[in-house]
Amino acid sequence: MPYLRIETNVELDRQQVDSLLGSASKAVADRLGKPERYVMVEVVAGVRLMFDGNCDPAAYVELKSIGLPESQTQPLSRFLCEFLQDQLKIAPDRVYIEFIDIPRKYWGWNGGTF
């Protein structure tokens, strides 16, 4: 159910992407209390991205999930910014995060919906 997409202008090789995917998948499952079996993570590295008038390391992140309460967005924002700073050396003030709570009827999987 949770889907995390990280777009960044940081160049990463295949091994770095794979490591980031694994770390992010486990972290999202733990933070949201969801089985990792349902977590999907996408990393798009090396995109042309400008923020604050320059091309220093930056990221745009989407986190979508069923039942994502507003009360969790602040701690999740802090966590994701710290995660990106630790993993990719992206300063927290160079990250935008979009949180989306998806109703069950609009999230399809395995030929049905949740």
N, C-alpha and C positions, 0 to 999 in steps of 0.2 A: 504494500500500500504506500509506504513512503517512497518518494522519488526525490533524489537530490541531484541537481545539475550544477556543476561548477564550470563557468567559463572564465578563462584567464589569459592574459597576454604573456604569461610566463611560459617559456619553452620547456617542454618536458620530453624525455625520451620514453620509450615503451616501458622500461622497468620502473621509472618514476611514476608513470601513470598507473601501472598495475598496483604499485605499493599504495598510492593515494586512494585508489578505488577500494582496496581491501580495508584500509584504515577508516575511510569514510563510511563504508557500509556497516562495519561493526559499531562505530561511534553513533550513527543515526539510530540503529536498532536499540542500542543501550539507552540513548537519550529519550527516545520516544516510547520505550517499553514495548516495542513491536518485535516479532520474530524476524531475524535477519533473512529468513527464507523469502519474505515479502518485500525486502528493501531493494530498490534499484538505484544505482549511482551512475552518473555519466560525468566524465571529465573531458572538457574541450579545451585543449591547451594551445598556446601560440596564436590566439585570435588577435585581430587588430582591435585594440581597445584603448581608448583614451579616457582619462578621468582627471578632472581639475586641470585641464589644458596640457597634460603631459602623458607620456607613455610609460611611466614608471610602473612596476608591478601592481596590478589591480585585479579585481575579480567581481563578477556578477554571479550571484547564487540564487537558485530557486529551490525551495523546499516545499513540496506538496505532500499532503497526507490526509487521510480520513481522520476526522476527529482531532484536528490540530487546534487546541484551545489558545485563545488570545493570551492567556496568562503564561503560556510557555514561550511566546515569541521573544521576549527580552532575554531570558536565560539562553535560549537557542542562538540568538544573535551573538551574545557574548561568546558562547562556546564555538560557533562557527568561525568567528573572527580570530579567536585564539588558535583554533585548529589550522586555519589558513596561514596565520603568522608562523606557527611552528613548522608546518609542512612545506610552505612555499615562500616564506619570508615576505608575505604581503602584509603591510601595515593595516590595522583594523579600520583606519579612516579612509582606506582605499577599497572598501568592500561594500557593495550594495547587496541586500538580501531581500528576496520577495517570498513571503510566507503565504501559502494558499491552503485553506481548509476545503477539501473536496467532499461533497456529499456522497455517501455510499452509492447512490443510484447513478452517479456520473463517473465511477471508477470501475472500468471493466477488467476482467481477468478470467482466464480459463473458460472462455465462452459464455460468461455471465457477468454479473456485477457483484460487488460486495454488499 
